């Protein structure tokens, strides 16, 4: 059973990062405000967790101005989508093992 725990991706152990990737995998992209509202996070909490996912190459960040307002968009990368899908498969295997 410990082998199944090793298959889990540490990047997604946090409920915040798990929530971020869950949203980004089903949406093409989301902006900072939408993620913040959906996950009920502070600016700093969202930014620090997103930075960790960006460092791993799991999300890409696009900053732009809309009118005179800054806008930050986030999208899951192919690497991020694959890592997240593998994490979910590992969770499913762990649950099935625990039910046996």
N, C-alpha and C positions, 0 to 999 in steps of 0.2 A: 504493500500500500504506500510506503514512503516514496517509491518510485513515481507514483501518480502525483504526489505533491511536488516532486521535482520538475514535473512537466508543466506546472503552472507558471505563467509569466509574472515575475515579480512586479513588472511595470503596471499590472492591472490589479494588484492586491488592494490598492486604495479604492474605496467606494467612489471617490471623486473621479479618478482616472477611468474606472470601469464605466461610470455614467457618461463621461465625456466621449469615450470611444463608442459606446452604445449609440449615442446620438449621432456621432460623425459617420458611423458606418452606414446608417440608414438615410442620411441626408448627404447631398453632394457637398454642401458647405454650410456652416453656421457662423453668425457673427458673435462677437464677444457678449453683447447684451443678451442675445437669445440663450446662449449657453449659461450665462450667469443667472438668468431668470429661471431657466428650466431646472438647473441643479441647485438653486438657492445658495449661491456662493458669494463670498466677498470678492472684490476685484483682485486683491492680492492672492487669495487662495486659488482662484481660477488661473491667474497668470503663472503662479509657481508650478502648479500641476501641469499646465499646458507646456511650459518651458521644458519640463522633464520629458514629456512625450515628444516634443520637437527635437530634443537632443538625441533621442533614440531613432529619429527618422520616422516616427509613427504618424506625425501630423505635419502639415505644412501651413505656414502662416503667410497671409497676404495683407499688407497694410496699405490703405489708400485713404483719400479724402473724398467724402461725398458732400459737395458744396464746400463748406468751410469746416465740416466736422470730420474728425478722424474716425476711420472704420477699420476694424480688424476682423478678417475672415479666417476661419480655420477649416481644413479639410483633412480627412484621413488619407494617408498615402497608401500605395499598394502594399508596401512592407507592413504598415500599420494594420491594414485590413487582414493580411495573412496572419500576422502575429495574434491579432484579436480572435480570429476564427480558430486558430490552434489552441488558444487559451480556453475558449468555450468548449472545444472538443475534449480537452483535458478535464475540465470541470464535469462534463457529462460522463466521462469514463470513471471519474472519482465517485460520482453519485451512484452510478450503476454498481460499482464495486462495493460501496457501503451498503447497498440494498441486498446484496447477495449473502 
